[in-house]
Amino acid sequence: MGYSSIMDDSFAIIVENAVQIAWDVLERSGEIHDPNQTSWFLLKHIEHLARNGERRRLMLVNLTIDAYRARPEKLLAKVDLARGIVVSHFKDVRQNLTGVASNAPNC
């Protein structure tokens, strides 16, 4: 077993553990609405951070949860919910906001 193999195993364990912790936090708080999309986002974000040198598990988890919560489609959905419109997909939100912007008075 060479050095590269040990690093690959270590990397995989770090990523796997961080994804599981982030998933557990989001699941307990009721923030997982699309499990496939959420798992893909968590894996890709944590993997990106880890490949760029971050190895602290809690930092990987916290940065990823913050990024998940700040996704543009999530922020736009919150805006629409505040207006009383329930929208399930980013495309629908964008179309609604475009319509609102075109009806806004020119200042």
C-alpha positions in Angstrom: 0.0 0.0 0.0 1.6 3.2 -1.2 1.4 6.7 0.1 -1.1 7.7 -2.6 -3.5 4.8 -1.6 -3.4 5.9 2.0 -4.2 9.5 1.0 -7.1 8.3 -1.2 -8.5 6.3 1.7 -8.1 9.1 4.1 -9.7 11.6 1.7 -12.7 9.3 1.1 -13.2 8.8 4.8 -13.0 12.6 5.5 -15.5 13.3 2.7 -17.9 10.5 3.7 -17.9 11.5 7.4 -18.5 15.2 6.6 -21.3 14.4 4.1 -23.0 12.2 6.7 -22.8 14.9 9.5 -24.1 17.6 7.2 -26.9 15.4 6.1 -27.9 14.6 9.7 -27.9 18.3 10.6 -30.1 19.3 7.6 -32.4 16.3 8.1 -33.0 17.1 11.8 -33.7 20.7 10.9 -36.2 19.7 8.2 -34.3 21.3 5.4 -34.0 18.4 3.0 -36.8 18.6 0.4 -35.1 16.8 -2.5 -32.8 14.0 -1.1 -31.1 13.4 -4.5 -30.3 17.1 -5.1 -29.2 17.5 -1.5 -26.9 14.5 -1.4 -25.3 15.6 -4.7 -24.8 19.2 -3.5 -23.3 18.0 -0.2 -20.9 15.6 -1.8 -19.7 18.0 -4.5 -19.3 20.9 -2.1 -17.4 18.9 0.5 -15.3 17.2 -2.1 -14.4 20.6 -3.6 -13.3 22.0 -0.2 -11.3 18.9 0.6 -9.5 18.8 -2.7 -8.5 22.4 -2.1 -6.9 21.5 1.2 -9.6 21.7 3.9 -9.3 18.6 6.1 -11.0 19.8 9.3 -14.3 17.9 9.4 -16.3 20.6 11.2 -15.1 23.3 8.9 -16.1 21.1 5.9 -19.6 20.6 7.4 -20.2 24.2 8.5 -19.1 25.7 5.2 -21.2 23.2 3.3 -24.3 23.8 5.4 -23.9 27.5 5.0 -23.5 27.1 1.2 -26.6 24.8 1.1 -28.7 27.3 3.0 -27.5 30.2 0.8 -28.2 28.6 -2.6 -29.8 31.1 -5.0 -32.9 28.9 -5.5 -33.4 28.7 -1.7 -33.1 32.4 -1.3 -35.5 33.1 -4.1 -38.0 30.6 -2.7 -37.9 32.5 0.6 -38.6 35.8 -1.2 -41.6 34.2 -2.9 -42.9 32.6 0.3 -42.8 36.0 1.9 -45.0 37.2 -0.9 -47.3 34.3 -0.3 -46.4 32.4 -3.5 -45.3 28.7 -3.1 -42.9 27.8 -5.8 -41.2 24.4 -6.0 -38.6 24.9 -8.7 -36.0 27.6 -9.4 -37.2 28.1 -12.9 -40.7 28.9 -11.7 -39.3 31.4 -9.1 -37.2 33.1 -11.8 -40.2 33.4 -14.1 -42.3 34.9 -11.3 -39.6 37.4 -10.4 -39.1 38.4 -14.0 -42.8 39.1 -14.3 -42.8 41.2 -11.1 -39.8 43.2 -12.4 -41.5 43.9 -15.7 -44.6 45.3 -14.0 -42.6 47.5 -11.6 -43.0 51.3 -12.2 -39.9 53.1 -13.6 -38.3 55.4 -11.2 
